[in-house]
Amino acid sequence: MDKFKHKREQELKTVTDMISIYCRDVHKTDGGTLCPECEELLDYVEKRVNNCPRIGEQTLCSECSTHCFAPNRRQKMQQIMRYSGPKLMLRSPVMALRHKLIQWFNTIQNKACNIF
Ligand SMILES: [Zn+2]
């Protein structure tokens, strides 16, 4: 039994939402389906999330400072998050609060991670 199953699912849901918003607005898709580029990125993120060694910690993969994403994927994901993050937050106040908390935890963690 994967005790982090719920977190993985929640995380993937967030990432999926963010990519959908970005793809719909920026790539002008219909919102129901992703363009091949975003589809491929989502597939990549899914694999990373499912293999994350730090899944039990208070971060989202998309925000984790010891990123397991390849640099170009990471850059792309950051771009998507910058665009879709605020929009997603407007849609869901609970998510906004959660996001703030994660950012706060991350600030603390980043200090430790910089040593490596
Ligand atoms: Zn797209």
Backbone and ligand atoms as CSV (ligand in chain L), in Angstrom:
chain,resi,resn,atom,element,x,y,z
A,1,MET,N,N,0.839,-1.212,0.000
A,1,MET,CA,C,0.000,0.000,0.000
A,1,MET,C,C,0.871,1.258,0.000
A,2,ASP,N,N,0.622,2.118,-0.912
A,2,ASP,CA,C,1.389,3.356,-1.006
A,2,ASP,C,C,0.762,4.412,-0.105
A,3,LYS,N,N,1.464,4.734,0.983
A,3,LYS,CA,C,0.855,5.673,1.932
A,3,LYS,C,C,0.862,7.110,1.415
A,4,PHE,N,N,1.595,7.352,0.355
A,4,PHE,CA,C,1.610,8.695,-0.211
A,4,PHE,C,C,0.722,8.810,-1.448
A,5,LYS,N,N,-0.069,7.768,-1.645
A,5,LYS,CA,C,-0.921,7.724,-2.836
A,5,LYS,C,C,-1.763,8.994,-2.964
A,6,HIS,N,N,-2.356,9.394,-1.847
A,6,HIS,CA,C,-3.232,10.563,-1.862
A,6,HIS,C,C,-2.469,11.821,-2.284
A,7,LYS,N,N,-1.274,11.979,-1.730
A,7,LYS,CA,C,-0.483,13.161,-2.061
A,7,LYS,C,C,-0.092,13.166,-3.540
A,8,ARG,N,N,0.318,11.999,-3.999
A,8,ARG,CA,C,0.677,11.885,-5.415
A,8,ARG,C,C,-0.517,12.262,-6.294
A,9,GLU,N,N,-1.674,11.749,-5.923
A,9,GLU,CA,C,-2.874,12.020,-6.720
A,9,GLU,C,C,-3.216,13.505,-6.711
A,10,GLN,N,N,-3.113,14.097,-5.524
A,10,GLN,CA,C,-3.436,15.508,-5.371
A,10,GLN,C,C,-2.450,16.364,-6.167
A,11,GLU,N,N,-1.216,15.970,-6.090
A,11,GLU,CA,C,-0.178,16.696,-6.790
A,11,GLU,C,C,-0.368,16.620,-8.304
A,12,LEU,N,N,-0.684,15.432,-8.755
A,12,LEU,CA,C,-0.896,15.264,-10.193
A,12,LEU,C,C,-2.117,16.036,-10.664
A,13,LYS,N,N,-3.114,16.101,-9.799
A,13,LYS,CA,C,-4.332,16.844,-10.140
A,13,LYS,C,C,-3.973,18.326,-10.316
A,14,THR,N,N,-3.181,18.856,-9.389
A,14,THR,CA,C,-2.770,20.255,-9.464
A,14,THR,C,C,-1.996,20.528,-10.746
A,15,VAL,N,N,-1.032,19.656,-11.019
A,15,VAL,CA,C,-0.198,19.838,-12.211
A,15,VAL,C,C,-1.055,19.738,-13.476
A,16,THR,N,N,-1.960,18.771,-13.477
A,16,THR,CA,C,-2.830,18.598,-14.636
A,16,THR,C,C,-3.669,19.859,-14.863
A,17,ASP,N,N,-4.219,20.405,-13.775
A,17,ASP,CA,C,-5.015,21.628,-13.881
A,17,ASP,C,C,-4.180,22.774,-14.444
A,18,MET,N,N,-2.963,22.906,-13.920
A,18,MET,CA,C,-2.104,24.009,-14.354
A,18,MET,C,C,-1.746,23.893,-15.830
A,19,ILE,N,N,-1.399,22.680,-16.236
A,19,ILE,CA,C,-1.048,22.481,-17.646
A,19,ILE,C,C,-2.267,22.728,-18.534
A,20,SER,N,N,-3.444,22.308,-18.081
A,20,SER,CA,C,-4.661,22.516,-18.876
A,20,SER,C,C,-4.944,23.997,-19.095
A,21,ILE,N,N,-4.824,24.776,-18.012
A,21,ILE,CA,C,-5.077,26.224,-18.118
A,21,ILE,C,C,-4.093,26.854,-19.099
A,22,TYR,N,N,-2.831,26.494,-18.909
A,22,TYR,CA,C,-1.772,27.057,-19.756
A,22,TYR,C,C,-1.996,26.684,-21.217
A,23,CYS,N,N,-2.267,25.414,-21.434
A,23,CYS,CA,C,-2.437,24.921,-22.794
A,23,CYS,C,C,-3.640,25.581,-23.461
A,24,ARG,N,N,-4.723,25.712,-22.723
A,24,ARG,CA,C,-5.932,26.306,-23.286
A,24,ARG,C,C,-5.690,27.766,-23.674
A,25,ASP,N,N,-5.046,28.522,-22.773
A,25,ASP,CA,C,-4.852,29.950,-23.008
A,25,ASP,C,C,-3.704,30.256,-23.959
A,26,VAL,N,N,-2.595,29.580,-23.749
A,26,VAL,CA,C,-1.395,29.920,-24.514
A,26,VAL,C,C,-1.314,29.157,-25.835
A,27,HIS,N,N,-1.673,27.893,-25.782
A,27,HIS,CA,C,-1.605,27.089,-27.016
A,27,HIS,C,C,-2.937,27.046,-27.752
A,28,LYS,N,N,-3.923,27.740,-27.166
A,28,LYS,CA,C,-5.244,27.871,-27.807
A,28,LYS,C,C,-5.917,26.526,-28.109
A,29,THR,N,N,-5.803,25.604,-27.175
A,29,THR,CA,C,-6.542,24.357,-27.354
A,29,THR,C,C,-7.923,24.528,-26.719
A,30,ASP,N,N,-8.798,23.566,-26.884
A,30,ASP,CA,C,-10.192,23.752,-26.455
A,30,ASP,C,C,-10.417,23.575,-24.947
A,31,GLY,N,N,-9.400,23.203,-24.219
A,31,GLY,CA,C,-9.542,23.057,-22.774
A,31,GLY,C,C,-9.845,21.632,-22.359
A,32,GLY,N,N,-10.389,20.878,-23.267
A,32,GLY,CA,C,-10.712,19.486,-22.957
A,32,GLY,C,C,-9.518,18.571,-23.189
A,33,THR,N,N,-8.789,18.854,-24.245
A,33,THR,CA,C,-7.622,18.039,-24.570
A,33,THR,C,C,-6.372,18.908,-24.600
A,34,LEU,N,N,-5.242,18.294,-24.326
A,34,LEU,CA,C,-3.979,19.011,-24.351
A,34,LEU,C,C,-3.349,18.873,-25.724
A,35,CYS,N,N,-2.507,19.840,-26.071
A,35,CYS,CA,C,-1.746,19.710,-27.315
A,35,CYS,C,C,-0.656,18.650,-27.075
A,36,PRO,N,N,-0.087,18.102,-28.148
A,36,PRO,CA,C,0.892,17.020,-27.979
A,36,PRO,C,C,2.062,17.404,-27.059
A,37,GLU,N,N,2.486,18.651,-27.134
A,37,GLU,CA,C,3.601,19.122,-26.315
A,37,GLU,C,C,3.268,19.050,-24.820
A,38,CYS,N,N,2.084,19.537,-24.460
A,38,CYS,CA,C,1.673,19.547,-23.054
A,38,CYS,C,C,1.347,18.128,-22.576
A,39,GLU,N,N,0.770,17.366,-23.452
A,39,GLU,CA,C,0.455,15.975,-23.163
A,39,GLU,C,C,1.738,15.232,-22.769
A,40,GLU,N,N,2.766,15.494,-23.514
A,40,GLU,CA,C,4.058,14.852,-23.304
A,40,GLU,C,C,4.689,15.313,-21.986
A,41,LEU,N,N,4.553,16.611,-21.696
A,41,LEU,CA,C,5.094,17.161,-20.450
A,41,LEU,C,C,4.376,16.556,-19.244
A,42,LEU,N,N,3.059,16.463,-19.355
A,42,LEU,CA,C,2.271,15.892,-18.272
A,42,LEU,C,C,2.669,14.439,-18.004
A,43,ASP,N,N,2.903,13.733,-19.081
A,43,ASP,CA,C,3.330,12.346,-18.977
A,43,ASP,C,C,4.671,12.248,-18.239
A,44,TYR,N,N,5.538,13.177,-18.560
A,44,TYR,CA,C,6.854,13.238,-17.929
A,44,TYR,C,C,6.718,13.529,-16.422
A,45,VAL,N,N,5.883,14.529,-16.100
A,45,VAL,CA,C,5.671,14.910,-14.703
A,45,VAL,C,C,5.084,13.735,-13.922
A,46,GLU,N,N,4.145,13.056,-14.532
A,46,GLU,CA,C,3.513,11.899,-13.904
A,46,GLU,C,C,4.554,10.859,-13.492
A,47,LYS,N,N,5.464,10.592,-14.376
A,47,LYS,CA,C,6.515,9.620,-14.089
A,47,LYS,C,C,7.409,10.085,-12.957
A,48,ARG,N,N,7.739,11.375,-12.961
A,48,ARG,CA,C,8.585,11.926,-11.908
A,48,ARG,C,C,7.882,11.848,-10.545
A,49,VAL,N,N,6.622,12.249,-10.532
A,49,VAL,CA,C,5.877,12.245,-9.276
A,49,VAL,C,C,5.778,10.822,-8.717
A,50,ASN,N,N,5.548,9.889,-9.591
A,50,ASN,CA,C,5.409,8.506,-9.143
A,50,ASN,C,C,6.721,7.904,-8.648
A,51,ASN,N,N,7.830,8.524,-9.014
A,51,ASN,CA,C,9.121,8.005,-8.581
A,51,ASN,C,C,9.829,8.913,-7.587
A,52,CYS,N,N,9.125,9.945,-7.115
A,52,CYS,CA,C,9.776,10.935,-6.258
A,52,CYS,C,C,10.223,10.328,-4.929
A,53,PRO,N,N,11.506,10.478,-4.598
A,53,PRO,CA,C,12.001,9.946,-3.337
A,53,PRO,C,C,11.628,10.831,-2.148
A,54,ARG,N,N,11.183,12.034,-2.408
A,54,ARG,CA,C,10.879,12.974,-1.326
A,54,ARG,C,C,9.382,13.243,-1.214
A,55,ILE,N,N,8.589,12.352,-1.729
A,55,ILE,CA,C,7.145,12.574,-1.789
A,55,ILE,C,C,6.529,12.788,-0.395
A,56,GLY,N,N,7.158,12.232,0.630
A,56,GLY,CA,C,6.611,12.364,1.973
A,56,GLY,C,C,6.823,13.729,2.585
A,57,GLU,N,N,7.567,14.591,1.914
A,57,GLU,CA,C,7.865,15.898,2.478
A,57,GLU,C,C,6.832,16.941,2.092
A,58,GLN,N,N,6.948,18.088,2.732
A,58,GLN,CA,C,5.946,19.132,2.560
A,58,GLN,C,C,6.124,19.959,1.298
A,59,THR,N,N,6.452,19.334,0.209
A,59,THR,CA,C,6.597,20.101,-1.020
A,59,THR,C,C,5.827,19.432,-2.143
A,60,LEU,N,N,5.527,20.223,-3.143
A,60,LEU,CA,C,5.020,19.667,-4.378
A,60,LEU,C,C,6.232,19.447,-5.269
A,61,CYS,N,N,6.179,18.449,-6.102
A,61,CYS,CA,C,7.299,18.187,-7.018
A,61,CYS,C,C,7.619,19.432,-7.831
A,62,SER,N,N,6.543,20.079,-8.240
A,62,SER,CA,C,6.720,21.252,-9.080
A,62,SER,C,C,7.443,22.372,-8.336
A,63,GLU,N,N,7.531,22.259,-7.010
A,63,GLU,CA,C,8.150,23.320,-6.223
A,63,GLU,C,C,9.381,22.829,-5.483
A,64,CYS,N,N,9.627,21.566,-5.559
A,64,CYS,CA,C,10.717,20.961,-4.800
A,64,CYS,C,C,12.055,21.533,-5.269
A,65,SER,N,N,12.904,21.861,-4.319
A,65,SER,CA,C,14.173,22.495,-4.687
A,65,SER,C,C,15.212,21.473,-5.157
A,66,THR,N,N,15.080,20.242,-4.695
A,66,THR,CA,C,15.972,19.217,-5.230
A,66,THR,C,C,15.243,18.507,-6.361
A,67,HIS,N,N,15.032,19.264,-7.389
A,67,HIS,CA,C,14.230,18.835,-8.511
A,67,HIS,C,C,14.797,17.632,-9.235
A,68,CYS,N,N,13.926,16.688,-9.569
A,68,CYS,CA,C,14.391,15.561,-10.368
A,68,CYS,C,C,14.042,15.768,-11.838
A,69,PHE,N,N,13.502,16.956,-12.141
A,69,PHE,CA,C,13.198,17.261,-13.534
A,69,PHE,C,C,14.471,17.629,-14.292
A,70,ALA,N,N,14.509,17.284,-15.552
A,70,ALA,CA,C,15.588,17.765,-16.409
A,70,ALA,C,C,15.441,19.283,-16.533
A,71,PRO,N,N,16.553,20.014,-16.691
A,71,PRO,CA,C,16.497,21.477,-16.689
A,71,PRO,C,C,15.485,22.076,-17.651
A,72,ASN,N,N,15.383,21.541,-18.849
A,72,ASN,CA,C,14.442,22.125,-19.817
A,72,ASN,C,C,12.991,21.887,-19.416
A,73,ARG,N,N,12.739,20.727,-18.794
A,73,ARG,CA,C,11.380,20.414,-18.306
A,73,ARG,C,C,11.046,21.323,-17.137
A,74,ARG,N,N,12.016,21.494,-16.304
A,74,ARG,CA,C,11.823,22.316,-15.118
A,74,ARG,C,C,11.476,23.746,-15.512
A,75,GLN,N,N,12.206,24.237,-16.487
A,75,GLN,CA,C,11.976,25.588,-16.971
A,75,GLN,C,C,10.569,25.740,-17.534
A,76,LYS,N,N,10.179,24.755,-18.306
A,76,LYS,CA,C,8.857,24.749,-18.922
A,76,LYS,C,C,7.771,24.730,-17.834
A,77,MET,N,N,7.997,23.883,-16.845
A,77,MET,CA,C,7.030,23.737,-15.757
A,77,MET,C,C,6.921,25.030,-14.958
A,78,GLN,N,N,8.054,25.675,-14.723
A,78,GLN,CA,C,8.039,26.937,-13.982
A,78,GLN,C,C,7.255,27.999,-14.738
A,79,GLN,N,N,7.452,27.992,-16.042
A,79,GLN,CA,C,6.741,28.923,-16.908
A,79,GLN,C,C,5.232,28.692,-16.795
A,80,ILE,N,N,4.834,27.439,-16.822
A,80,ILE,CA,C,3.429,27.079,-16.715
A,80,ILE,C,C,2.873,27.467,-15.349
A,81,MET,N,N,3.667,27.226,-14.319
A,81,MET,CA,C,3.202,27.549,-12.973
A,81,MET,C,C,3.042,29.043,-12.758
A,82,ARG,N,N,3.971,29.789,-13.313
A,82,ARG,CA,C,3.874,31.247,-13.193
A,82,ARG,C,C,2.605,31.753,-13.858
A,83,TYR,N,N,2.254,31.136,-14.955
A,83,TYR,CA,C,1.062,31.551,-15.682
A,83,TYR,C,C,-0.213,31.046,-15.005
A,84,SER,N,N,-0.234,29.743,-14.732
A,84,SER,CA,C,-1.474,29.113,-14.274
A,84,SER,C,C,-1.665,29.172,-12.764
A,85,GLY,N,N,-0.581,29.279,-12.030
A,85,GLY,CA,C,-0.670,29.286,-10.565
A,85,GLY,C,C,-1.700,30.272,-10.038
A,86,PRO,N,N,-1.533,31.568,-10.369
A,86,PRO,CA,C,-2.480,32.574,-9.860
A,86,PRO,C,C,-3.908,32.319,-10.302
A,87,LYS,N,N,-4.078,31.828,-11.517
A,87,LYS,CA,C,-5.428,31.562,-12.025
A,87,LYS,C,C,-6.090,30.413,-11.266
A,88,LEU,N,N,-5.278,29.423,-10.997
A,88,LEU,CA,C,-5.783,28.264,-10.264
A,88,LEU,C,C,-6.181,28.680,-8.850
A,89,MET,N,N,-5.414,29.595,-8.306
A,89,MET,CA,C,-5.648,30.054,-6.940
A,89,MET,C,C,-6.933,30.848,-6.819
A,90,LEU,N,N,-7.235,31.637,-7.850
A,90,LEU,CA,C,-8.466,32.407,-7.858
A,90,LEU,C,C,-9.667,31.468,-7.881
A,91,ARG,N,N,-9.466,30.356,-8.556
A,91,ARG,CA,C,-10.549,29.388,-8.702
A,91,ARG,C,C,-10.786,28.628,-7.411
A,92,SER,N,N,-9.724,28.417,-6.660
A,92,SER,CA,C,-9.849,27.595,-5.474
A,92,SER,C,C,-9.106,28.196,-4.281
A,93,PRO,N,N,-9.843,28.851,-3.392
A,93,PRO,CA,C,-9.225,29.519,-2.237
A,93,PRO,C,C,-8.486,28.538,-1.321
A,94,VAL,N,N,-8.982,27.325,-1.233
A,94,VAL,CA,C,-8.339,26.323,-0.391
A,94,VAL,C,C,-6.949,26.014,-0.943
A,95,MET,N,N,-6.907,25.896,-2.243
A,95,MET,CA,C,-5.644,25.628,-2.911
A,95,MET,C,C,-4.665,26.782,-2.674
A,96,ALA,N,N,-5.187,27.992,-2.665
A,96,ALA,CA,C,-4.340,29.163,-2.455
A,96,ALA,C,C,-3.679,29.117,-1.079
A,97,LEU,N,N,-4.455,28.767,-0.113
A,97,LEU,CA,C,-3.954,28.691,1.250
A,97,LEU,C,C,-2.894,27.593,1.360
A,98,ARG,N,N,-3.200,26.490,0.764
A,98,ARG,CA,C,-2.288,25.358,0.757
A,98,ARG,C,C,-0.969,25.745,0.082
A,99,HIS,N,N,-1.111,26.461,-0.990
A,99,HIS,CA,C,0.050,26.885,-1.758
A,99,HIS,C,C,0.940,27.817,-0.929
A,100,LYS,N,N,0.311,28.719,-0.209
A,100,LYS,CA,C,1.050,29.654,0.653
A,100,LYS,C,C,1.857,28.884,1.693
A,101,LEU,N,N,1.223,27.905,2.281
A,101,LEU,CA,C,1.879,27.093,3.301
A,101,LEU,C,C,3.080,26.357,2.716
A,102,ILE,N,N,2.861,25.809,1.547
A,102,ILE,CA,C,3.944,25.065,0.901
A,102,ILE,C,C,5.112,25.988,0.568
A,103,GLN,N,N,4.775,27.183,0.111
A,103,GLN,CA,C,5.824,28.154,-0.200
A,103,GLN,C,C,6.633,28.479,1.043
A,104,TRP,N,N,5.927,28.592,2.142
A,104,TRP,CA,C,6.571,28.928,3.398
A,104,TRP,C,C,7.510,27.810,3.838
A,105,PHE,N,N,7.009,26.593,3.764
A,105,PHE,CA,C,7.831,25.426,4.101
A,105,PHE,C,C,9.059,25.366,3.190
A,106,ASN,N,N,8.812,25.701,1.950
A,106,ASN,CA,C,9.875,25.629,0.955
A,106,ASN,C,C,10.987,26.628,1.226
A,107,THR,N,N,10.598,27.802,1.684
A,107,THR,CA,C,11.581,28.833,1.989
A,107,THR,C,C,12.546,28.303,3.035
A,108,ILE,N,N,11.994,27.618,3.996
A,108,ILE,CA,C,12.820,27.043,5.050
A,108,ILE,C,C,13.702,25.941,4.475
A,109,GLN,N,N,13.082,25.091,3.678
A,109,GLN,CA,C,13.814,23.955,3.124
A,109,GLN,C,C,14.910,24.374,2.151
A,110,ASN,N,N,14.628,25.429,1.401
A,110,ASN,CA,C,15.607,25.887,0.421
A,110,ASN,C,C,16.940,26.211,1.068
A,111,LYS,N,N,16.871,26.761,2.274
A,111,LYS,CA,C,18.088,27.133,2.987
A,111,LYS,C,C,18.943,25.900,3.234
A,112,ALA,N,N,18.278,24.813,3.591
A,112,ALA,CA,C,18.999,23.573,3.847
A,112,ALA,C,C,19.520,22.975,2.540
A,113,CYS,N,N,18.698,23.100,1.497
A,113,CYS,CA,C,19.053,22.469,0.231
A,113,CYS,C,C,20.244,23.143,-0.448
A,114,ASN,N,N,20.435,24.420,-0.181
A,114,ASN,CA,C,21.524,25.147,-0.822
A,114,ASN,C,C,22.896,24.621,-0.451
A,115,ILE,N,N,22.955,23.906,0.649
A,115,ILE,CA,C,24.229,23.361,1.109
A,115,ILE,C,C,24.728,22.282,0.159
A,116,PHE,N,N,23.790,21.542,-0.412
A,116,PHE,CA,C,24.191,20.405,-1.249
A,116,PHE,C,C,24.780,20.821,-2.588
L,1,ZN,ZN,ZN,-0.207,22.950,-24.918
